[in-house]
Amino acid sequence: MKLRVEKASGNDVYRDTIRIPESHRRDANGLPIPEGRICTVTVAGKTRLVSIRGLDDETDAIVRVDEVTRKALGLSPGSTVEIRAHVKGLLGEWSWAWQASDPIIRASVQSNLVSVGLGTLGALLGIVSLVISVRSCIH
């Protein structure tokens, strides 16, 4: 999709979010991208994970991009670029949040994933100790 680049509004700064009007929010296959999906966006060979959101009451072919994402993709306000988007799954969503520019998002996801890992390790150790205990009782 060819879109004109504009600066993001104040609420989207450092949020790894781009905003595209619904009528222009399509993936590389031409399918609509639901609002809030995490996508890999490619512009001129540069790729970035972003959350794609909508733009209320806007029908022009524009994309509002925060500064961090503009720099990563080599975009400048006022330019018109070809943007390719691919919707990601759960792993892409975790990856987006793990490396988010917003430290609140990044820290909460990192601590949550570390907690899940430690919980899984604890459960595995509990199972191993249970198996060892049952074996010692049988013999």
Secondary structure as GFF3:
##gff-version 3
##sequence-region A 1 139
A	DSSP	beta_strand	2	7	.	.	.	ID=ss1
A	DSSP	three_ten_helix	10	12	.	.	.	ID=ss2
A	DSSP	beta_strand	17	19	.	.	.	ID=ss3
A	DSSP	three_ten_helix	22	24	.	.	.	ID=ss4
A	DSSP	beta_strand	37	43	.	.	.	ID=ss5
A	DSSP	beta_strand	46	53	.	.	.	ID=ss6
A	DSSP	beta_strand	62	65	.	.	.	ID=ss7
A	DSSP	alpha_helix	67	73	.	.	.	ID=ss8
A	DSSP	beta_strand	80	82	.	.	.	ID=ss9
A	DSSP	beta_strand	84	87	.	.	.	ID=ss10
A	DSSP	alpha_helix	90	98	.	.	.	ID=ss11
A	DSSP	alpha_helix	103	138	.	.	.	ID=ss12
###
